[in-house]
Amino acid sequence: MARELSDCVRGALIVAVVAGCGNKQASDFGGRPGSGGADSGNSGGLYIPGNGNSGNIVIGMMGNGDADASSDAEAADPNCAPGIHTTVSGVVYDPGLQDPLFNITVFAPKSLPLNVLPKGASCNTCDSLFPPFYGSAVTDSHGHFILPNVPPGANVPVVVQTGKWRKTFMIPNVTKCVDNPQPDKTLRLPKNGTKDGDLPDIAISTGHSDSLECLLLRIGVDPTEWTPGPGGMGHIHIFVGNGADTMPASPASSQSLWGPNPSFKAYDVTLLSCEGGETRPLGNPDRQALLDYANAGGRVFASHFHYFWFAPQGPWATMNLATWYRDQQGFNDPGPSVANVYTTRLNGTPFPEGVALQQWLGFVGALDGNGQLPIYYPRHNADVLPPVGPAATPSQPWIVLDKSVMSFAPPMVAVANGAQYFSVDTPLGAAQPCGRVVYSDLHVSGGPGSTEPGSTIFMPDYPAIGNAMGGGVVPTECAMHPLTPQEKALEFMIFDLSSCLIPIGQATRPPR
């Protein structure tokens, strides 16, 4: 059997039989034909392979010490000779077909339409988000997968999914007992949640010094998905911190996303763009609302000055997440500075997602010749690594500044591997965490809204307004350009946040 060995983790390749196998398979779904042709994940119809095979096979990587490893065994394909399987292979891309993506689940469902996905923050296991299927796989750090036990026949549905991003493709013909490779750049995550598939609901608080609201547009999400605040048919919900706005205007973050009646729990993911100063007004009830959201399964990405949620007071301050430094904490801007991907846990054991991030950034051309990530306008507001970081922190560093980077305060002092990305899973100490919070000390494109002289990788987010970003009208005034290296790192983190939660230290594996 052809098998794709995911290159991002340490572990053993496994093929697990979830249920017994039946007889010969055949399929004729009658969906829209065409190589890579997509039908919505909500498309109607019923897909029932003849002489149904009740076996589910999973193939992927299992982390060392996985309790299920001893019971996993390879199942025979009832359509093929022993050791031979019917497979579909390919590469899954982001919605804009720019970058292949890591840890995207690919599966062959037993029927259509697919299950309805839950709305908002919820504590879902990976398995609970998927309907019954014949085979499943996850993409490696090059976006590649090999999907086993696909029923042979015409118009066979194959689904790509991470969390609540989901898109169905109809494979025109699957030939039994061989691999069926799909043409490059035909498999991707959906651009919209109406005709193209399913999208999570994402809340974005805009800021004067960052533009997370534009990043999703450059990744390939349709402009029709942007909507003011909680209303509308779109899935990208804009709230105004002190940055970009929509037309008609969006509500203020402090009055509608948090504040008197916090609405975090309506959203799968919340992105908090840096406001250029400590997030205000912000009180401990707001901090508690964000913590309750994360504990309930919400995913949070907080940029730069949003450290004010976590320090210096309130429920997060006692959680030992980092050693915090307030205010700007800048460098010799515009830079670039260089950072390293952290590939182990603080206890010295492997960090498989960090290994995958390092390999993925190299594959998509985001690293320099030394294997480091160039960053424009990084900041140093948090330390996680010892000896400066707090003892026994629950946080996991993902990207840290190189030791050669010097800080301005005090002048020209090494930053001791200042954290650029770190995460913590919530609730703290839970046997099965539900949510994840990521703190980032770098910005989307890196600073003021103008191209830096001589730079080939720094790009603006909005048209230049004096010497400050200022923002604009989203999404119509967002600058459209290829993703910069630090934007590619952000892309990885956003899709990781959107996925079903893989606890830190565990390897990716397909659902059962």
Legacy VTK file of the C-alpha trace (Angstrom):
# vtk DataFile Version 3.0
C-alpha trace
ASCII
DATASET POLYDATA
POINTS 512 float
0.000 0.000 0.000
1.186 3.468 -0.812
1.573 5.453 2.363
2.588 9.019 3.075
4.926 9.251 6.022
4.245 12.626 7.647
7.621 14.314 8.094
6.715 16.556 11.001
6.541 14.228 13.950
8.314 11.394 15.618
6.296 8.253 15.957
5.150 5.143 14.193
3.137 4.887 11.010
-0.166 3.248 11.803
-3.175 1.999 9.961
-6.093 1.414 12.326
-9.241 -0.577 11.672
-12.164 1.108 13.382
-14.857 -1.293 12.219
-15.014 -4.555 10.305
-14.761 -4.661 6.515
-17.607 -5.623 4.251
-17.722 -6.607 0.620
-16.939 -5.070 -2.754
-17.499 -1.307 -3.156
-18.878 0.683 -6.057
-20.068 4.276 -6.186
-22.007 6.621 -8.431
-22.882 9.775 -6.520
-23.960 11.751 -9.582
-22.433 15.011 -8.343
-20.867 17.645 -10.532
-18.006 15.974 -12.440
-14.642 17.450 -13.268
-11.124 17.162 -11.967
-11.099 18.855 -8.588
-14.616 20.151 -9.143
-16.125 21.244 -5.844
-19.539 20.822 -4.363
-20.482 22.538 -1.137
-20.095 20.564 2.048
-23.831 21.171 2.457
-24.772 19.832 -0.989
-27.781 17.557 -1.143
-28.082 13.996 -2.380
-27.262 10.627 -0.927
-24.096 8.653 -1.529
-24.476 4.923 -0.871
-21.753 2.635 -2.196
-23.091 -0.662 -3.406
-22.521 -3.663 -1.107
-21.436 -1.202 1.577
-18.143 -1.591 3.335
-18.540 -0.833 7.025
-14.836 -0.560 7.727
-13.134 2.715 8.561
-9.396 2.831 8.062
-7.145 5.564 9.347
-3.575 6.203 8.346
-1.246 8.725 9.878
1.327 9.334 12.539
1.007 8.264 16.128
3.098 9.850 18.828
5.487 7.793 20.915
3.709 6.255 23.845
0.241 6.343 22.248
-1.892 3.907 24.213
-3.633 2.674 21.048
-0.444 1.743 19.192
-0.429 -1.913 20.246
-3.990 -2.517 18.986
-3.614 -0.863 15.569
-3.409 -3.153 12.578
-3.620 -2.766 8.825
-6.954 -3.760 7.270
-7.217 -5.492 3.941
-8.956 -3.678 1.094
-11.838 -5.964 0.047
-11.491 -4.815 -3.593
-7.804 -5.652 -3.919
-5.230 -8.374 -3.501
-3.548 -8.619 -0.093
-1.304 -5.628 0.599
-2.917 -3.512 -2.140
-5.290 -0.593 -1.503
-7.366 1.926 -3.403
-6.035 5.379 -2.529
-6.461 9.033 -3.471
-3.480 11.357 -3.046
-2.820 15.054 -3.504
-1.922 18.357 -1.882
-4.352 20.599 0.038
-3.905 24.388 -0.241
-5.234 27.467 1.497
-8.344 29.108 -0.027
-6.245 31.269 -2.370
-4.178 28.306 -3.646
-0.973 30.012 -2.465
0.411 27.718 0.223
-0.065 24.005 0.910
-1.314 23.422 4.448
-0.249 21.145 7.287
-2.631 18.976 9.361
-5.681 19.171 7.100
-7.918 16.118 7.420
-8.987 14.425 4.187
-11.694 11.749 4.283
-14.070 9.776 2.088
-17.546 10.154 3.663
-20.048 7.309 3.633
-22.917 9.602 2.642
-23.922 13.131 1.707
-25.057 15.643 2.839
-22.459 15.984 5.575
-23.234 16.519 9.241
-24.071 20.036 10.439
-21.132 21.563 12.307
-21.715 23.184 15.737
-21.653 26.977 15.956
-19.393 29.015 18.225
-17.046 27.968 21.014
-17.510 24.331 21.961
-15.389 21.580 23.444
-15.262 19.174 20.514
-12.978 16.206 20.159
-11.461 15.780 16.722
-13.513 12.663 16.081
-16.816 14.378 16.923
-16.539 16.872 14.035
-16.526 14.181 11.334
-19.325 12.030 9.891
-18.901 8.296 9.228
-16.208 7.720 6.618
-14.340 4.967 4.783
-10.829 6.288 5.134
-9.069 9.370 6.488
-5.647 10.969 6.342
-3.929 14.185 7.435
-1.616 16.324 5.350
2.068 16.495 6.178
4.225 19.626 6.353
4.224 19.801 2.534
0.422 19.625 2.413
0.514 16.102 0.935
-1.731 13.183 1.865
-2.549 9.639 0.771
-6.141 8.669 1.587
-6.693 4.894 1.951
-9.718 2.644 1.335
-11.523 5.047 -0.981
-14.501 3.307 -2.626
-13.802 2.920 -6.356
-16.239 4.263 -8.912
-17.475 7.478 -10.503
-18.089 10.828 -8.778
-16.694 9.805 -5.411
-16.872 12.514 -2.704
-13.690 13.437 -0.847
-13.748 16.107 1.874
-10.950 18.389 3.105
-11.477 19.802 6.591
-9.734 21.465 9.508
-11.969 22.386 12.409
-14.954 24.107 10.793
-13.243 24.900 7.477
-14.706 22.203 5.211
-15.061 21.642 1.454
-16.335 18.671 -0.566
-14.817 17.608 -3.885
-16.226 15.085 -6.348
-13.501 12.843 -7.781
-14.639 12.001 -11.336
-13.251 8.481 -11.269
-11.490 6.365 -8.656
-9.772 3.287 -10.057
-9.570 0.381 -7.648
-6.357 -1.025 -6.238
-4.094 1.827 -7.387
-3.311 5.355 -6.243
-5.431 8.076 -7.827
-3.334 11.268 -7.671
-5.224 14.549 -8.025
-3.871 17.403 -10.163
-1.940 20.029 -8.231
-3.867 23.068 -7.001
-7.270 21.457 -7.283
-7.794 20.709 -3.571
-8.153 23.626 -1.142
-10.058 24.934 1.832
-13.226 26.945 1.022
-13.309 30.619 0.115
-16.797 31.193 1.505
-19.426 29.526 3.638
-22.323 29.699 1.181
-21.667 27.893 -2.104
-18.093 26.788 -1.516
-18.270 24.893 1.760
-18.231 25.673 5.496
-16.280 28.357 7.384
-15.829 28.991 11.107
-17.172 32.208 12.592
-14.189 34.480 13.270
-14.361 37.711 15.287
-11.671 40.318 14.574
-11.009 43.388 16.695
-9.179 45.874 14.467
-6.201 47.897 15.674
-4.146 50.931 14.725
-0.902 48.943 14.520
-1.968 45.637 13.024
-4.317 44.310 10.354
-5.349 40.746 11.009
-8.573 41.645 9.186
-6.624 41.936 5.897
-4.585 38.757 6.318
-7.593 36.484 5.784
-8.379 38.318 2.555
-4.841 37.736 1.282
-5.121 34.060 2.260
-8.032 33.829 -0.159
-11.298 34.239 1.783
-13.987 35.976 -0.298
-14.669 39.682 0.484
-18.373 38.828 0.836
-17.568 37.111 4.147
-16.717 40.382 5.955
-19.625 41.709 8.023
-20.027 44.457 10.663
-20.168 42.957 14.143
-22.393 40.006 14.965
-24.918 40.423 12.142
-24.991 39.590 8.467
-24.482 36.421 6.481
-20.676 36.547 6.550
-18.306 34.600 8.781
-15.625 37.295 9.340
-17.132 39.577 12.000
-15.418 42.969 12.364
-15.325 44.964 15.596
-13.441 48.261 15.867
-10.673 48.668 18.421
-9.061 51.805 17.019
-8.218 50.629 13.513
-9.989 49.634 10.313
-13.764 49.833 9.973
-16.378 48.458 7.635
-19.014 50.262 5.598
-21.581 50.414 7.140
-19.680 50.920 10.367
-18.885 48.104 12.787
-19.555 48.276 16.538
-16.788 49.070 19.015
-14.953 46.010 20.330
-15.240 47.243 23.920
-19.022 47.525 23.631
-19.967 44.527 21.526
-17.184 41.902 21.576
-16.310 42.460 25.222
-17.619 44.998 27.714
-21.071 44.966 29.350
-22.396 42.051 27.250
-19.451 40.007 25.943
-20.183 37.958 22.824
-16.968 35.909 22.520
-18.745 32.553 22.743
-20.610 33.111 19.465
-17.283 32.816 17.601
-15.012 29.866 16.945
-11.899 32.068 16.755
-11.185 35.598 18.044
-8.329 37.656 16.561
-7.202 40.749 18.509
-5.168 43.172 16.375
-2.624 45.398 18.136
-4.054 48.854 18.941
-0.714 50.656 19.346
-1.249 50.966 23.094
-2.580 48.917 25.973
-6.094 47.679 25.251
-8.522 50.065 26.922
-11.091 50.241 28.360
-10.405 46.805 29.783
-11.291 45.542 33.246
-11.077 42.262 35.109
-14.661 41.262 34.136
-13.527 41.492 30.499
-10.468 39.382 31.246
-12.665 36.796 32.959
-14.997 36.706 29.938
-12.054 35.942 27.643
-10.836 33.207 30.004
-14.331 31.675 30.186
-14.439 31.696 26.377
-11.080 29.937 26.070
-12.029 27.384 28.719
-15.221 26.624 26.774
-13.272 25.833 23.616
-12.724 29.289 22.110
-9.510 30.087 20.256
-7.757 33.438 20.807
-4.951 35.170 18.920
-3.712 38.277 20.767
-1.234 40.644 19.078
1.365 42.796 20.900
-0.355 45.362 23.160
-3.144 42.906 23.840
-0.776 41.565 26.507
-2.932 43.818 28.699
-5.478 40.973 28.885
-2.899 38.757 30.584
-0.921 41.246 32.705
-0.569 42.909 35.142
-3.776 41.879 36.962
-6.894 39.787 36.679
-7.529 36.026 36.316
-4.809 35.483 33.696
-2.107 37.141 35.808
-1.991 34.220 38.249
-1.583 31.577 35.533
2.207 31.883 35.175
2.023 32.277 31.398
5.101 34.478 30.875
7.374 37.118 32.318
5.709 40.254 30.955
7.140 43.645 29.987
4.817 46.562 29.383
4.901 49.334 26.774
6.547 49.338 23.329
9.711 47.253 23.918
11.024 47.927 20.408
14.156 47.182 18.413
16.213 48.785 15.681
13.216 49.142 13.362
12.488 48.529 10.592
14.846 45.582 10.776
14.481 42.844 9.901
15.255 40.877 13.029
15.524 37.106 12.902
13.738 34.470 14.944
13.949 30.713 15.402
11.205 28.108 15.492
11.147 26.228 18.792
10.889 22.471 18.197
10.936 20.988 21.712
8.810 21.359 24.798
10.278 23.116 27.799
10.825 19.719 29.437
13.031 18.672 26.502
10.565 16.287 24.851
9.609 16.720 21.170
7.130 19.384 20.070
5.733 17.857 16.833
3.801 20.963 15.743
6.943 23.048 16.153
8.868 20.599 13.987
6.094 20.836 11.383
6.114 24.644 11.531
9.874 24.726 10.907
9.596 22.373 7.946
6.523 24.119 6.534
8.065 27.605 6.725
11.091 26.291 4.861
8.925 24.602 2.234
6.852 27.749 1.516
9.972 29.938 1.266
9.533 31.923 4.477
12.976 31.213 5.985
16.264 32.858 5.120
19.449 31.048 4.129
20.196 30.270 7.784
16.820 28.644 8.390
15.550 31.644 10.376
12.354 33.680 10.070
12.925 37.366 9.164
10.558 39.685 11.083
9.865 43.379 10.603
8.918 45.380 13.714
9.036 42.595 16.332
8.530 43.479 19.972
9.654 41.953 23.254
6.822 41.906 25.783
7.078 38.319 26.981
9.675 35.736 27.982
8.744 32.078 28.291
12.113 30.335 28.036
14.241 29.834 31.142
15.966 31.375 32.944
13.984 34.561 32.332
10.578 32.948 31.851
8.543 31.803 34.876
9.246 28.399 36.375
6.780 25.623 35.536
4.940 27.748 32.987
2.100 26.000 31.117
2.990 27.987 27.983
4.659 26.537 24.895
6.988 28.752 22.806
6.642 28.390 19.019
8.868 31.204 17.695
11.561 33.039 19.682
13.924 35.850 18.758
17.488 34.870 18.048
20.034 35.643 20.772
21.748 38.085 18.424
18.756 40.469 18.492
19.386 43.505 20.673
16.787 45.520 22.551
16.552 49.311 22.891
15.609 49.239 26.582
18.159 49.212 28.085
20.259 50.043 24.979
21.758 47.161 23.021
20.974 44.356 25.444
20.276 40.833 24.172
16.633 39.859 24.575
17.286 36.343 25.890
15.212 34.594 23.212
12.151 36.810 23.585
8.926 35.005 22.715
7.316 35.971 19.406
4.620 33.286 19.503
3.632 31.160 22.430
0.459 29.278 23.237
-1.372 27.842 26.210
-4.160 25.257 26.155
-7.211 25.740 28.353
-8.567 24.949 30.870
-5.212 24.658 32.584
-4.545 21.153 33.846
-7.490 19.575 32.018
-6.988 15.989 30.863
-8.515 16.999 27.521
-8.045 20.720 26.845
-10.780 22.553 24.924
-9.348 25.935 23.896
-6.089 27.586 22.922
-4.692 31.087 23.348
-1.775 32.361 21.248
0.134 35.521 22.111
2.124 37.140 19.296
4.722 39.902 19.593
4.976 40.558 15.862
2.548 42.234 13.517
0.982 41.141 10.236
3.128 43.092 7.800
5.243 44.789 10.351
4.560 48.469 10.904
3.721 51.760 9.203
1.592 51.577 6.058
4.339 52.175 3.513
6.934 49.981 1.883
10.276 50.213 3.630
13.106 51.536 1.402
15.101 48.731 -0.133
12.897 46.012 1.312
11.569 43.268 -0.929
9.456 41.506 1.701
7.846 44.281 3.751
4.451 45.208 2.335
1.727 47.661 3.426
-1.655 46.640 4.799
-3.493 49.828 3.847
-2.587 52.893 1.774
-0.015 55.011 3.596
-1.490 57.604 5.936
1.354 59.840 7.023
3.790 57.713 8.981
1.201 55.512 10.650
-0.934 52.605 9.567
-4.211 54.204 10.619
-6.268 51.533 8.903
-8.914 51.912 6.242
-12.154 50.338 5.109
-12.099 46.564 5.282
-12.069 44.559 3.086
-12.162 46.928 0.086
-9.035 48.958 1.001
-6.839 46.080 2.143
-3.601 45.904 0.177
-3.383 42.718 -1.844
0.124 41.308 -2.193
1.870 37.963 -1.757
2.174 36.856 1.847
5.365 38.032 3.567
7.414 35.538 5.619
5.843 36.672 8.898
2.385 36.550 7.317
3.051 32.960 6.321
3.887 32.171 9.940
0.613 33.826 10.942
-1.257 31.776 8.333
0.073 28.573 9.884
-1.018 29.715 13.344
-4.518 30.772 12.247
-5.246 27.390 10.677
-3.732 25.652 13.702
-6.064 27.693 15.919
-9.023 26.747 13.733
-8.330 23.012 13.847
-9.579 20.527 16.380
-7.203 20.791 19.319
-4.025 18.719 19.346
-2.672 18.987 22.903
0.906 20.242 23.033
3.357 17.366 22.627
0.965 15.056 20.786
1.400 14.195 17.124
-1.225 14.716 14.451
-3.302 11.742 13.404
-6.448 11.220 11.348
-9.833 10.933 13.077
-11.118 7.474 13.839
LINES 1 513
512 0 1 2 3 4 5 6 7 8 9 10 11 12 13 14 15 16 17 18 19 20 21 22 23 24 25 26 27 28 29 30 31 32 33 34 35 36 37 38 39 40 41 42 43 44 45 46 47 48 49 50 51 52 53 54 55 56 57 58 59 60 61 62 63 64 65 66 67 68 69 70 71 72 73 74 75 76 77 78 79 80 81 82 83 84 85 86 87 88 89 90 91 92 93 94 95 96 97 98 99 100 101 102 103 104 105 106 107 108 109 110 111 112 113 114 115 116 117 118 119 120 121 122 123 124 125 126 127 128 129 130 131 132 133 134 135 136 137 138 139 140 141 142 143 144 145 146 147 148 149 150 151 152 153 154 155 156 157 158 159 160 161 162 163 164 165 166 167 168 169 170 171 172 173 174 175 176 177 178 179 180 181 182 183 184 185 186 187 188 189 190 191 192 193 194 195 196 197 198 199 200 201 202 203 204 205 206 207 208 209 210 211 212 213 214 215 216 217 218 219 220 221 222 223 224 225 226 227 228 229 230 231 232 233 234 235 236 237 238 239 240 241 242 243 244 245 246 247 248 249 250 251 252 253 254 255 256 257 258 259 260 261 262 263 264 265 266 267 268 269 270 271 272 273 274 275 276 277 278 279 280 281 282 283 284 285 286 287 288 289 290 291 292 293 294 295 296 297 298 299 300 301 302 303 304 305 306 307 308 309 310 311 312 313 314 315 316 317 318 319 320 321 322 323 324 325 326 327 328 329 330 331 332 333 334 335 336 337 338 339 340 341 342 343 344 345 346 347 348 349 350 351 352 353 354 355 356 357 358 359 360 361 362 363 364 365 366 367 368 369 370 371 372 373 374 375 376 377 378 379 380 381 382 383 384 385 386 387 388 389 390 391 392 393 394 395 396 397 398 399 400 401 402 403 404 405 406 407 408 409 410 411 412 413 414 415 416 417 418 419 420 421 422 423 424 425 426 427 428 429 430 431 432 433 434 435 436 437 438 439 440 441 442 443 444 445 446 447 448 449 450 451 452 453 454 455 456 457 458 459 460 461 462 463 464 465 466 467 468 469 470 471 472 473 474 475 476 477 478 479 480 481 482 483 484 485 486 487 488 489 490 491 492 493 494 495 496 497 498 499 500 501 502 503 504 505 506 507 508 509 510 511
